[in-house]
Amino acid sequence: GRRKAPANMPGQATNGSAARQDKSRSPRSLKDAAEIDLDDGFSAQAIFTSKTSMSGYTYDDLICLPGHIDFGVSDVQLSSNFTKKISLQTPIVSSPMDTVTEHKMAIAMALEGGIGVIHTNLPMDEQAKEVSKVKKYKSGFIVDPICIEPIMTLAELDKLRSQCGFTGFPVTQDGRMGSQLLGLVTKRDTDFVKDRMSTRVSSVMTPFDKLITADEGIELATANQLLRGSKRGKLPIVSKEGRLIALVARTDLMKNAEFPLATKDSNGSLCVAAAVGTRPADRDRVKVLVATGVDAIIIDSSQGDSVFQHEMVKWMKSEFPDLQVVAGNVVTKLQAKHLIDSGADALRVGMGIGSICTTQEVCACGRAQASAVYNVAKYAKSRGVPILADGGISSPGHIVKALALGAGAAMCGSLLAGTEESPGEYFYAENGVRLKRYRGMGSIDAMKKGSDDRYFGTAAAVKVAQGVSGTVQDKGSVHRYVPYLTQGIRHGMQDIGASSVSKLQNMLHAGEVRFELRSAAAQREGGVHGLHSFERKLFAS
């Protein structure tokens, strides 16, 4: 049912004579007020399935019209589906890119209620180690501390301190995590040593026999008590053989917070996904990742509707029936059908629309993202398969639009690049802005490292770039940035009148979420305009 105005509107003529006295009224205005249509805008179906329009629409082409609010912003529930069996409390997924997701990002995303996908531009055993670090993570335990060798000089130690910002380090036999712990060196040990060029760490560190340590398997609460009693800054966790397993720092315990939204498996470990290709060797990679405990595998391909991916999906579902498999990328209903028929548990939707992607420009193939998300999500819903809106996300508003068009979650690359947890080191531009490097997996730099399989270019004599390399500005920690994104999503959903993602998508399919197309002038009007200059602050905490 369409919404109608009440029969007696304020100021409306109530009899025929009064109507006749108003000569300014046209015959059309005499129509019964009950016939007035109060539905502004258009349903998604009217926009995306119109036979008169032959255009594809992006997120910025659309605006959601406000609905009725009868709940608070804190009442908005963001739980949604990543795959058929994995649900998220935060509908955000970090992209499998080598400048976005390794174990630090995956841990942070899972703690915040999302999930991270470890990229495939790593040797098989290295990718498995990244997955293992996520699965073994326990809040408050540092499982990958920077270790140093006993032969390091204090001058070298000073340089390391300036680079990483830490002052205390575990000293191990070969300078690596997992080897024999020899001692700890802190700022207090080195402050008054004058000869820093020749003095070795081994001569000033606190040796192992004078350290207070804890055995592997200790609970965080017990470790906290030990630290308080010892009045030390760090507590090494060691195996029976004396190998360093983890580190607990007093500063971390003081600021350690509970993460009630964390995405965990049935054993209480954080959930993590990993990307693979479609080469025969990737089957061995899948076996190793499954043995490590990975929760989902994403097949990383710019064009997912290939015989290679169909065979890969079928093989994984036959070998590991409980493994969640995310196939893609796709942008049409037919592509989606082929991959769902092969056994996919979720689909990635998007082709050539990332900020660093040039696939549409180079290959003349792809689709505008809003059109792709709506059409694929509508078909996938009929098959009970969730979709991930992958790419084209540059603000919380874009995530709201992706969810309002049927996506289960948004996969983000550039939005999360530049955070502390993304791989790579910060550097400064000439104007003093703090930056990190960010590149597309179709860039020449990434393809040389191994991602050319994603674009079916492994054996090609000439590698054709489908992406670029660039830089992004520092965004701080994921633990501050993701809450900003989720709060923006909640406000957007409240304005639409949806108190949950499931309700939002029920409203979508009932035609109750209303949209309008925006002209170029409307898009300018909807952004910052008319100012000489301005400063943009994303959030305040």
Buried (B, 14 or more C-beta within 10 A) or exposed (E): EEEBBEEEEEEEBEEEEEEEEEEEEEEEEEEEBEEEEEBEBBBBEEBBEEEEEEEBBBBBBBBBBEBEEEEEBEEBBBBBBBBBEBBBBBBBBBBBBBBBBBBBBBBBBBBBBBBBBBBBBBEBEEBBBBBBBBBBBBBBBBBBBBBBBBEBBBEBBEEBBEEEEEBBBBBBBEBEBEBBBBBBBBEEBBEEEEEEEEBBBBEBBBEBEEBBBBEEEBEBEEBBEBBEEEEBBBBBBBBEEBBBBBBBBBEBBEEBEEBEBBBEBEEEBBBBBBBBBBEEEBBEBBBBBBEBBBBBBBBBBBBBBBEBBBBBBBBBBEEBEEBBBBBBBBBBBEBBBBBBEBBBBBBBBBBBBBBBBBBBEBBEEBBBBBBBBBBBBBBBBEEEBBBBBBBBBEBBBBBBBBBBBBBBBBBBBBBBBBBBBBBBEEEEEEEEEEBBBBBBBBBBBBBEBBBBBBBBBBEEEEBBBBBBBBBBEEBBEBBBBBBBBBBBBBBBBBBBBBBBBEBBBEBBBEBBBBBBBBEEEEEEEEEEEEEEEEEEEEEEE
